[in-house]
Amino acid sequence: MNEVGRFLDQSYYGNSVWQWILAASVMIGVLLITLLTRRVIRGRYKTLAATPQIELLELPLKVASNTGALFLFIASLYAGFSLLTLPEKPAKLLLTALTISAFWQVGVWVSTAVTSWLSRKQQQAMANDRAAAGSFGIIGFVARALIWVIVLLLTLDNLGVNITALVAGLGIGGIAVALAVQNVLGDLLASLSITLDRPFVVGDAIAVGDFNGTVEQIGIKSVRLRSVNGEQIVMSNADLLSSRVRNFGRMRERRIAFTVAVALDSPPEKLKSIPAALRAIVESEKNTRFDRAHFSRIGAGSLDFETVYYVTTADYGVYMDIQQDINLRVIEMLDKEGLELAVPVQRVWQQSAALDAGPERT
């Protein structure tokens, strides 16, 4: 026992063996307890995340479950070594390591919290306000960038870097970087313009030049459309805003103009009844508002009657059903009146000239 006591009383680097054993025990104990706690938290979070409803503790548990093992190790090491009497330089180095790791861990926690909260708000906005839903991606990117810039500056400050001079230097270098990546910055500013001005939102059907589709995602660099043929169309934000965008998603009604061309030899007394018949056909349809029907043109091969009406819904399928029914009823009306649709006809006149032979001269 005396030998064991003498061994434990021996001093290494200003601390007895007993103190070193106690410090190691505290470090291992704290590390095991924190790792076990993190495992329990992650299990609880997975249970809550599997349910469709959003629990009150779901977000805090998700944030806590993203605690890094390196941070737990450094914190445990600091807890154990705080029981020892260390030289100034190693003690300062350990404190600096703990501070920097704490900064980065807090950055992970805050970034996770912000991302999760914005994701939850985006899902809620998709059902109520699609315009707001498209802006959450931009807000999340800006928030995460700001968080990690602050973490980086605090880290450099603890490493002894003069961040005041660094920020001033970054201001000068930022001009050169901005010139080098002006296309990327242009797309970024365009994305902010889309977010603030909201010319379209996720879910809108738009047409840009020869391309048209439904907006699937509004990103930092580009906007993704899903075309009617099924393929995905990716357009840069700057190019998209520099073009003329037609937003069918905000269409309240559709203006429809169609022409009925009847044969040139149709009786005049029956032609007079066609505009009224066309009006009656359009007004009998639901979700329509009649505008006009006129004998608009005497063409080279037909007599044209133009009808204009409005479909009071933006649904393209409803419009096609209405126009199909109108077309069928127009055919029935023409058949009932004994009128025919104009068919392209080409007439050719031939003239024969008799050549008189003069008296034969001798």
C-alpha positions as CSV (number, residue, x, y, z in Angstrom):
1,M,0.0,0.0,0.0
2,N,2.8,2.3,0.8
3,E,4.3,1.7,-2.6
4,V,1.0,2.5,-4.3
5,G,0.7,5.6,-2.2
6,R,4.1,6.7,-3.1
7,F,3.4,6.1,-6.8
8,L,0.2,8.1,-6.6
9,D,2.0,10.9,-4.9
10,Q,4.6,11.2,-7.6
11,S,4.4,14.4,-9.5
12,Y,4.4,14.8,-13.3
13,Y,4.3,18.3,-14.9
14,G,3.2,19.8,-11.6
15,N,0.5,17.3,-10.8
16,S,0.4,14.0,-8.9
17,V,-0.4,10.7,-10.5
18,W,-3.7,10.7,-8.5
19,Q,-4.6,14.1,-10.0
20,W,-3.9,12.8,-13.5
21,I,-6.0,9.7,-12.9
22,L,-8.9,11.8,-11.5
23,A,-8.7,14.1,-14.5
24,A,-8.7,11.2,-17.0
25,S,-11.7,9.7,-15.1
26,V,-13.6,12.9,-15.3
27,M,-12.8,13.4,-19.0
28,I,-13.9,9.8,-19.8
29,G,-17.0,10.1,-17.7
30,V,-18.2,13.4,-19.2
31,L,-17.5,12.1,-22.7
32,L,-19.5,8.9,-22.1
33,I,-22.4,10.7,-20.5
34,T,-22.6,13.3,-23.2
35,L,-22.4,10.7,-26.0
36,L,-25.1,8.6,-24.3
37,T,-27.3,11.7,-23.9
38,R,-26.8,12.6,-27.6
39,R,-27.8,9.0,-28.5
40,V,-31.0,9.2,-26.4
41,I,-31.8,12.7,-28.0
42,R,-31.4,11.4,-31.5
43,G,-33.6,8.4,-30.8
44,R,-36.3,10.6,-29.4
45,Y,-36.1,13.0,-32.3
46,K,-36.4,10.1,-34.8
47,T,-39.6,9.0,-33.0
48,L,-41.1,12.5,-33.2
49,A,-40.0,13.1,-36.8
50,A,-41.8,9.9,-37.9
51,T,-45.2,11.2,-36.8
52,P,-47.1,13.5,-39.2
53,Q,-47.9,16.2,-36.6
54,I,-45.2,18.7,-35.5
55,E,-44.4,18.3,-31.8
56,L,-43.2,21.2,-29.6
57,L,-39.9,19.5,-28.8
58,E,-39.2,18.3,-32.3
59,L,-37.1,21.4,-33.3
60,P,-35.0,21.6,-30.1
61,L,-34.3,17.9,-30.2
62,K,-33.2,18.1,-33.9
63,V,-30.8,21.0,-33.0
64,A,-29.4,19.1,-30.0
65,S,-29.0,15.9,-32.1
66,N,-26.6,17.7,-34.4
67,T,-24.0,18.1,-31.6
68,G,-20.6,17.0,-33.0
69,A,-18.4,14.4,-31.4
70,L,-15.3,16.6,-31.7
71,F,-17.0,19.3,-29.6
72,L,-18.0,16.8,-27.0
73,F,-14.4,15.4,-26.9
74,I,-12.8,18.9,-26.5
75,A,-15.4,19.8,-23.8
76,S,-14.7,16.6,-21.9
77,L,-11.0,17.1,-22.2
78,Y,-11.3,20.7,-20.8
79,A,-13.6,19.4,-18.0
80,G,-10.9,16.8,-17.0
81,F,-7.9,19.1,-17.4
82,S,-9.5,21.9,-15.4
83,L,-8.8,19.8,-12.3
84,L,-5.1,20.0,-13.0
85,T,-2.6,22.8,-12.6
86,L,-1.3,23.4,-16.1
87,P,1.3,25.8,-17.4
88,E,0.0,29.0,-18.9
89,K,0.6,28.1,-22.6
90,P,-1.1,24.7,-22.6
91,A,-4.0,26.0,-20.5
92,K,-4.5,28.9,-22.9
93,L,-4.2,26.5,-25.9
94,L,-6.9,24.3,-24.4
95,L,-9.2,27.2,-23.7
96,T,-8.7,28.5,-27.2
97,A,-9.6,25.1,-28.7
98,L,-12.7,24.9,-26.5
99,T,-13.8,28.4,-27.5
100,I,-13.3,27.8,-31.2
101,S,-15.1,24.4,-31.1
102,A,-17.9,26.1,-29.2
103,F,-18.2,28.8,-31.9
104,W,-18.5,26.2,-34.6
105,Q,-20.9,24.0,-32.7
106,V,-23.1,27.0,-32.0
107,G,-23.0,27.8,-35.7
108,V,-24.2,24.3,-36.5
109,W,-27.0,24.6,-33.9
110,V,-28.2,28.0,-35.2
111,S,-27.9,26.9,-38.8
112,T,-29.9,23.8,-38.2
113,A,-32.5,25.7,-36.3
114,V,-32.9,28.4,-39.0
115,T,-33.0,25.8,-41.8
116,S,-35.6,23.6,-40.0
117,W,-37.8,26.6,-39.1
118,L,-37.7,28.0,-42.6
119,S,-38.4,24.5,-44.1
120,R,-41.4,24.2,-41.8
121,K,-42.7,27.6,-42.7
122,Q,-42.2,26.8,-46.4
123,Q,-44.3,23.7,-46.2
124,Q,-47.1,25.7,-44.4
125,A,-46.9,28.5,-47.0
126,M,-47.2,26.1,-49.9
127,A,-50.8,25.5,-48.8
128,N,-51.7,29.1,-48.1
129,D,-49.3,31.5,-49.8
130,R,-47.3,30.1,-52.7
131,A,-45.7,33.5,-53.2
132,A,-44.0,33.4,-49.8
133,A,-42.9,29.8,-50.3
134,G,-40.5,30.7,-53.1
135,S,-38.7,33.3,-50.9
136,F,-37.7,30.9,-48.1
137,G,-34.9,29.3,-50.1
138,I,-33.3,32.7,-50.7
139,I,-33.7,33.8,-47.0
140,G,-32.2,30.5,-45.8
141,F,-29.1,30.9,-48.0
142,V,-28.5,34.5,-46.8
143,A,-29.1,33.5,-43.2
144,R,-26.7,30.6,-43.3
145,A,-24.0,32.6,-45.1
146,L,-24.3,35.4,-42.4
147,I,-24.1,32.8,-39.6
148,W,-20.9,31.2,-40.9
149,V,-19.2,34.5,-41.7
150,I,-19.7,35.5,-38.1
151,V,-18.4,32.2,-36.9
152,L,-15.3,32.5,-39.1
153,L,-14.6,36.0,-38.0
154,L,-14.9,35.0,-34.3
155,T,-12.6,32.0,-34.9
156,L,-9.9,34.2,-36.6
157,D,-10.2,36.7,-33.8
158,N,-9.5,34.0,-31.2
159,L,-6.5,32.8,-33.3
160,G,-5.0,36.3,-33.0
161,V,-5.8,37.6,-36.4
162,N,-6.6,41.3,-36.7
163,I,-10.1,41.0,-38.2
164,T,-10.4,44.8,-38.6
165,A,-7.6,44.8,-41.1
166,L,-9.0,41.6,-42.6
167,V,-12.5,43.1,-43.1
168,A,-10.9,46.2,-44.7
169,G,-8.8,43.9,-47.0
170,L,-11.8,41.9,-47.9
171,G,-13.6,45.1,-48.9
172,I,-10.9,45.8,-51.5
173,G,-10.6,42.2,-52.6
174,G,-14.4,41.9,-52.8
175,I,-14.5,44.4,-55.7
176,A,-12.1,42.2,-57.7
177,V,-14.1,39.1,-56.8
178,A,-17.4,40.8,-57.7
179,L,-16.0,41.6,-61.2
180,A,-14.8,38.0,-61.6
181,V,-18.1,36.5,-60.6
182,Q,-20.5,39.1,-61.9
183,N,-22.7,36.6,-63.7
184,V,-23.2,34.6,-60.5
185,L,-23.9,37.9,-58.6
186,G,-26.3,38.9,-61.3
187,D,-28.2,35.7,-60.8
188,L,-28.2,36.2,-57.1
189,L,-29.6,39.7,-57.3
190,A,-32.1,38.5,-59.8
191,S,-33.2,35.8,-57.4
192,L,-33.7,38.5,-54.7
193,S,-35.7,40.5,-57.2
194,I,-37.9,37.5,-57.9
195,T,-38.4,37.0,-54.2
196,L,-39.3,40.6,-53.5
197,D,-41.2,41.5,-56.7
198,R,-42.9,38.1,-57.1
199,P,-43.5,38.1,-60.9
200,F,-44.3,34.4,-60.4
201,V,-44.3,31.9,-57.6
202,V,-43.9,28.1,-57.3
203,G,-46.8,26.4,-59.0
204,D,-47.4,29.1,-61.6
205,A,-47.6,28.2,-65.3
206,I,-45.4,30.6,-67.2
207,A,-44.1,31.1,-70.7
208,V,-40.6,32.6,-71.4
209,G,-39.9,33.0,-75.1
210,D,-40.3,29.6,-76.8
211,F,-40.4,27.8,-73.4
212,N,-43.3,27.2,-71.1
213,G,-43.9,25.1,-68.1
214,T,-44.8,25.1,-64.4
215,V,-42.4,26.6,-61.9
216,E,-41.0,23.9,-59.7
217,Q,-38.2,25.7,-57.8
218,I,-36.8,29.2,-57.5
219,G,-33.2,28.9,-56.6
220,I,-30.2,31.1,-56.0
221,K,-28.8,30.6,-59.5
222,S,-31.7,29.4,-61.6
223,V,-35.4,28.7,-61.9
224,R,-36.6,25.2,-62.7
225,L,-39.7,24.7,-64.9
226,R,-41.5,21.4,-65.7
227,S,-42.7,21.6,-69.3
228,V,-45.9,20.1,-70.6
229,N,-43.9,17.3,-72.2
230,G,-42.4,16.3,-68.9
231,E,-38.8,17.5,-69.2
232,Q,-37.2,19.9,-66.7
233,I,-36.2,23.3,-68.1
234,V,-33.5,25.2,-66.2
235,M,-33.1,28.9,-66.8
236,S,-30.8,31.4,-65.1
237,N,-32.5,34.0,-63.0
238,A,-30.8,36.9,-64.9
239,D,-31.8,35.6,-68.3
240,L,-35.3,34.9,-67.2
241,L,-35.9,38.4,-65.8
242,S,-34.4,40.0,-68.9
243,S,-37.1,38.2,-71.0
244,R,-40.8,38.8,-71.3
245,V,-42.6,36.4,-68.9
246,R,-46.2,35.4,-69.5
247,N,-47.8,34.2,-66.2
248,F,-50.8,32.0,-66.9
249,G,-51.1,31.2,-63.2
250,R,-52.6,34.6,-62.6
251,M,-55.0,34.4,-65.5
252,R,-58.6,35.1,-64.3
253,E,-60.3,34.3,-67.6
254,R,-59.6,33.4,-71.2
255,R,-60.6,35.4,-74.3
256,I,-61.5,33.1,-77.1
257,A,-62.0,34.1,-80.8
258,F,-63.0,31.5,-83.4
259,T,-64.2,31.7,-87.0
260,V,-66.9,29.7,-88.8
261,A,-66.4,29.8,-92.6
262,V,-69.4,28.8,-94.7
263,A,-69.6,28.2,-98.4
264,L,-69.8,31.2,-100.8
265,D,-73.1,30.0,-102.4
266,S,-75.0,30.0,-99.1
267,P,-78.4,31.7,-99.3
268,P,-78.4,35.3,-98.0
269,E,-81.5,34.8,-95.9
270,K,-79.9,32.0,-94.0
271,L,-76.7,33.9,-93.4
272,K,-78.6,36.5,-91.4
273,S,-79.5,34.0,-88.8
274,I,-76.0,32.7,-88.1
275,P,-74.8,35.4,-85.7
276,A,-77.8,35.0,-83.5
277,A,-77.4,31.2,-83.5
278,L,-73.8,31.5,-82.6
279,R,-74.7,33.8,-79.7
280,A,-77.3,31.3,-78.4
281,I,-74.8,28.4,-78.6
282,V,-72.2,30.3,-76.6
283,E,-74.6,31.7,-74.0
284,S,-76.0,28.2,-73.3
285,E,-72.6,27.1,-72.0
286,K,-71.6,27.4,-68.4
287,N,-68.6,29.5,-67.3
288,T,-68.8,31.7,-70.5
289,R,-69.5,35.3,-71.2
290,F,-70.6,36.2,-74.7
291,D,-68.9,39.2,-76.3
292,R,-69.9,39.4,-80.0
293,A,-70.7,37.4,-83.2
294,H,-70.4,39.1,-86.6
295,F,-70.3,38.4,-90.4
296,S,-66.7,39.6,-90.4
297,R,-65.3,38.9,-93.9
298,I,-66.1,37.9,-97.4
299,G,-63.1,35.8,-98.3
300,A,-61.8,34.4,-101.6
301,G,-63.3,31.0,-100.8
302,S,-65.6,31.5,-97.8
303,L,-67.9,33.7,-95.9
304,D,-66.4,34.2,-92.4
305,F,-68.4,34.6,-89.2
306,E,-66.2,35.6,-86.2
307,T,-67.3,34.9,-82.6
308,V,-65.6,36.2,-79.4
309,Y,-66.4,35.0,-75.9
310,Y,-64.7,34.6,-72.5
311,V,-64.2,31.6,-70.4
312,T,-64.6,32.8,-66.8
313,T,-62.0,30.3,-65.4
314,A,-58.3,29.9,-66.2
315,D,-58.5,26.1,-66.3
316,Y,-57.3,25.0,-69.7
317,G,-59.2,21.7,-69.5
318,V,-62.5,23.5,-68.9
319,Y,-61.8,25.8,-71.9
320,M,-61.2,22.9,-74.2
321,D,-64.4,21.1,-73.0
322,I,-66.4,24.3,-73.7
323,Q,-64.9,24.9,-77.1
324,Q,-65.4,21.2,-78.1
325,D,-69.1,21.4,-77.2
326,I,-69.4,24.7,-79.1
327,N,-67.8,23.2,-82.2
328,L,-70.1,20.2,-82.2
329,R,-73.2,22.4,-81.8
330,V,-72.1,24.7,-84.6
331,I,-71.9,21.6,-86.9
332,E,-75.4,20.6,-85.8
333,M,-76.7,24.1,-86.4
334,L,-75.2,24.3,-89.9
335,D,-76.6,20.9,-90.8
336,K,-80.0,21.9,-89.6
337,E,-80.0,25.1,-91.6
338,G,-78.7,23.3,-94.7
339,L,-75.5,25.2,-94.8
340,E,-72.1,23.9,-95.6
341,L,-68.6,24.7,-94.4
342,A,-66.4,26.3,-96.9
343,V,-64.1,23.9,-98.8
344,P,-61.1,25.2,-100.7
345,V,-62.1,25.3,-104.4
346,Q,-60.0,26.3,-107.4
347,R,-61.9,27.3,-110.5
348,V,-60.2,27.3,-113.9
349,W,-61.7,29.1,-116.9
350,Q,-60.6,28.0,-120.4
351,Q,-61.3,30.0,-123.5
352,S,-60.9,28.6,-127.0
353,A,-60.4,30.9,-130.0
354,A,-61.3,29.9,-133.5
355,L,-58.6,30.6,-135.9
356,D,-60.1,31.8,-139.3
357,A,-58.1,30.6,-142.2
358,G,-57.8,33.4,-144.9
359,P,-58.5,32.8,-148.6
360,E,-55.7,31.1,-150.3
361,R,-53.8,33.4,-152.6
362,T,-52.3,32.3,-155.8
